[in-house]
Every structure is written in structure tokens, then in C-alpha cells.
Amino acid sequence: MKQSKVAVVTGASRGIGAAVARRLARDGADVVVNYSSNEAAASRVVEEIRRMGRRATAVPANVSRVEELKLLFARTAAEFDRVDILVNNAAVFGACALQNMDQAAFDDMFELNARSVLFASEEAARLMGKSGRIINVSSDLSCMSMHGTSLYAGAKAAIEAFTRVHAAELGPRGITVNAVSPGIIDTDALRAQMTDERIQGIISMTPLGRVGTPEDVADVVAFIASDDSRWITGQVLHVNGGVLMR
């Protein structure tokens, strides 16, 4: 980045979000590290960023709740005056077969994984000037047919639809909107959900022969956030080592 920018990263206390926050700071951005409950982890990310010589603050907000999301951006505006980059990363994964589905499961999945993206993008766009960047984190499950993932896949597919429509709406203002769609990424959440045997099975089907890392995703996000991506908008970039090719 050629000049200091202000980035808001939701769900940035660990995993992909933390890696994105650190990478954007390394590229010269000041970062708002959003978290929902893990204050200690968010504080560690903030300290790492400050050691790089960048400004950073941890802001608690459950972004599935619109009123808390609005406070997140009000706090950002008060401290940094603007937003240049928004990374909609906060998400929750859960498997639920059709016969076991209920309204509560639907609401929980869509409120965080889809609704938060819609309203965070609205709030960020109000604070963006030209060359703003909105980057949504989707999932390769949005275009796969894996048993029990219809709610998660549906929410992520909604994000990709938002990406295309918002790119068209915000393009005249010079704001680009893109999505990054990770495949299997080695995080604490992944290890809690999958056995080593299942992970090895996925690795065996991956042309690049390994599990992805949060940094693999963060590097792509950093590119989309940079001025080098100025002619890319409305796109979904798959970051998966080739396990899914589209």
C-alpha cells in the first residue's frame, strides 16, 4: 500500500481473520480488530500490529446483531475518521441435515454468515471514499454438495450474490467488492470439526498436496485490498490449492 489505510476485519481474533489483520498491517494499514468473545486473543493481535508500527484497536461486537455492528463502525469513525478496507470474515460453521432443520438453526447461520455481511458493507460504504475495498470471505462449500451443509452453503452463496450486486452498485463510487472463497484451511475450528483421517483424505485430492493456511488466504485478501487490484470487482477468487476448479 502506498499510503496508510484503515481496515476493519470482522472475526479477527484468530484463524483467517487474525492472519488478514496482521497481513494488512504489514502492508501499512491501521486495523480495527473486531471480535465477539475472545478478548485476550484479539488483544494479542492488536499488540502484534502495534509492534509493526501501525495503529490498531480491538472492538467487541457480535456482528450478527445489527445494533452492535453499527456501534463497531461508529467506534471506527470516531477513532480513525474513515474506512478504506472492510473484510467480512466473521462466520460460524455448522452441519444440519434437512430432516433435522429448524428455524433457530436457520436464523443462527444466516444472521452471522450473511446478514452481517450485508449490513457491515452498508455501514462501511458510508465511510469510504474512492478506492474503497470490500472483501467478503465465502467458502468453496457454496458450490459443493456436501451432506448437511445446506444452511452454511446457502449463507455463503448469498455472500457471493451480495458481492456481485454490491460491486455493480458501488462501482460508480470507485469502490470494489470481491469475495475470497477458501477451501480447507488449517485452523483450530477445522481441527475441532474434522479427524486427521478426513483431513488427509482431502489432502490426497488436492493438487498442491497440503492443507491451506490462514496466511494463504490473507495474502490473497491483501492483494484484493491493494491498488494493484483496481480493475477487479464482482469476482469470487477460489483459494483452495486446486481441490475445486471453476
N, C-alpha and C positions, 0 to 999 in steps of 0.2 A: 504494500500500500504506500502511495506517495505522500499521504498526509494522514494525520490522526483521524480515525473514525470511531464512532460509538456503536458498539454491538450489544444487542440483547440476545442472550441464549437461554431458552427455557429448558428446565430439567438439566441444569449444568453442573450439578454437584458430583456426578460420577459418570462413568461409561462414555458414550459418544459425546454427550453434552459437555463434559469436562474437557475432553480432548479438543473439541471445537473451540471452547473458550480459551484454552491455552494457545492453540494454534493462531487464532485471530489476534491474540495479544502479541504473539511473537512477530506477527506481520505488522504490528503497530497500532492496533485498535485498543481503545479503552472498553472495558467489558462489564456489563451488568450480568452477574451470575445468579440466575433465578433458581430457586429450589423450593420444594414443598415441605419436607420434614427433616432432611439431614443437614442441619446447620453446621455441624463440625466438618463434614466433607466439603460443603460449599465454602467455608472459611479457609480450608486448605487450598482450594483452587484460587481463591482471591489472593492469598499470600503468595502463591507461585507467580501469579500475574504481576503483582506489585514488585516482586523481585526482578522482573523483566524491565521495570521502569515504567510500566503502564498503570493507569488508574483502573481500579476495579472495586466493585461493591457487591455484596451478596444481598439479594432481596427475596424474602419469603413470599410466596404466593402460590396457592393452588389454582393453576390457570384454567382448570375445568369450571371454575366459578367466575363468572364474568365480572362481578364486583371486585374480586381480588386481582384479576387481570388488569382492570382499569387502574387500580392502585399501583401495580407494578410499573405501568407506563407513566403515571403521574409522578412517581418517585424518580424514574429515569429522567423525565423532563426537568424536574426540579434540580437534579444534580448535574446533568450533562447537557441540557437545553435541547437536545435533538436525538434522533435515532438515524443511523446510516445503514445498519445491517440488523435484520431480525432473523434468527434461526429458530424455527418452530420445531423443537426437538422433544419436548416433554411427551411421554406416551406411557401406556400400560399395555401389557400383553396378557391375554387370557384365552384359553381354549374352551369352547362351549358348543356341543353338538346341537343341531336344530331341535331335537326332541327334548332337550334339557333347557331350552332358552326361556327367559322371562324378561319382562320389561326392565327390571332393575339391571340385569346384565347388559342389555342394550344401552341403557342410559349411561352406565358407568363407562363403557367402552367409547361411545360416541362423544360424551361430554369432554373427555380429556383428549382423545385421539383426533377428533375432527372439529368440534365446536370451538375449542381453544385456539386452533389454527385460524379459523375464520375471524374471530374477534381480536386476536392478537395482531393479525395482519391489518385489520381496520385501525386499531389504535396506533400501530407503528407507522402506517401510511400517513396519518395526520401529522406526524413529527418528522417525516422525511422530506428532504429536498430532492433535486435531481441527482441521479446516480445512486439512488437508494437500492438496497438489495433485500429481497425477502426470499428465504431459503427454507423449504419445508422438508422435513425428514419423513419419508414414506417407508415402504418395505416391499421387498420382492414378493411377499405373500399377497400383495394386492393383485397380482396377475398369476397366481398359482391356485391350484385346487387341493389344498391340504385339509384333511378331515378336522372339523371342529374349529376352524379359524374364520368362519364367515363374518362374525362381528368385527374382528380385528382387520381382516382383509377388506371388508366393506368400508370401515372408517378410513383406512389408508387409501383406498380407491377414491374416496371423497376428497381427500387431501390433494390427490393428483388432478381431480376435476377443478378444485379451487385454484390450483396452480395455473392451469391454462386460462381460466376465466379472469383471474386477477391480473395475469400478465397482459391480457388484452385491455383491461380497464385502466391499469396503472402505467402502461407503456407510454401514453402521451405525456406523462409527467417525468419520463426518463427513469422510472423505477422498474427493475427487472424482477420477475418472480419465477423461481425454478424449484425443482424438487430433487432430492438425492434419495435413491432407493437402495438401501443396503441389503446384502444377503446375510449370511450367518456371520455374526461379529462376536468375538470373544470378550464377553463382559460377565460381570457377576450374575446378572439376570439370566444370561444364557446358561451358565453353569448350573444355576438353580433349576432350570427347566428341562435340560437335556442330559442324558447319560453320556459318558465318554464314548460308548459304543455308537450311539446315534451321531455324535459329532464326527467320529471317524468315518462313518458311512457317508456323510455329506462331503467330507474332505475328499473321499475317493471319487466323487462325482464332479469335483471342482478342477477345471483345467490348470489353474495355478497352484493346486496341490496344498492348500492350507486354509485355515480359518482366517477371516479378516480381523483386523484390529481396529479399535476406535480411531487410531491415527490414520488408517487408510481412508476412513470416511471424512475425518477432519481435514485432510489435505485437499479433498475434492470440494468440500464446503468452502475452504479458503480460496480456492481458485474462483468459484462462482461469486464469492464476495468481493473479489478483486476487480480492478479496472480492466484486466485482461479479458474478462467475460462479458464485456459491454454489449456484444452482439448476440448474446444467448438469452432467450427468455421463453417462458412457457414450456420448458423441457423437463423431462424426468431422466436423470442420469443414474444408471444402474452401477452400483459399486459392489461387486459380488464375486470377483475372481473368475468370472465366466460360467458360474454354475447355472445361470439363466441368461440366455442371449436373446435380445429382441431387436 
